[in-house]
Amino acid sequence: MRNKLITKLIILAFFYVSCAKDKETIIQKTTKELLMSNNWIMSSYMMTPGLKDPNSSDTLTNIYAEYALCDKDDYITFKNNDTVVFNEGTLFCSKFDVQEYKGIYIVEDNNHFTTILPNDTLQYSIVELNENTLFVKFESYLQNQKQLNLIKYIKM
């Protein structure tokens, strides 16, 4: 009798744990939902092989370190209607700067999206995307050389 009681308790405990795990289903956000979840402010920008400094023989790879304070407060917002807004923040570099300019973005899959602006189209590969970090890479050509750009944005 005692063995049957212990067996029933073990079976009941097993079913309780199994049911509890079913209730803990994690709902993962889509790439678009994660992009829209925050305003994103740049925290780093690296470029390789980099730009030749015209004033020295140095090669600049840490582009973010060269940014003026008025550029470091700029941020990006992805909207539900596929609009991307680039905001100048509170500091303007020039009296001719506009507060924001808009374009569209297209999420191609979980690892890629494109921004289309009046004078520029960029295709990004997502290195990391979560509720706190947007880390992207893209290629460009500067000084007749192919450049790999790595930009990290953080939740604002």
Buried (B, 14 or more C-beta within 10 A) or exposed (E): EEEEEEEEEEEEEEEEEEEEEEEEEEEEEEBBEBBBBBBBBBBBBBBEEBBBEEEEEEEEBEBBEEBEEBBBBBBBBBEEEEEBBBBBBEEEEEEEBEEBBEBBBBBEEEEBBBBBBEEEEBBBEBBEBEEEBBBBEBEEEEEEEEBEBBBBBBBE
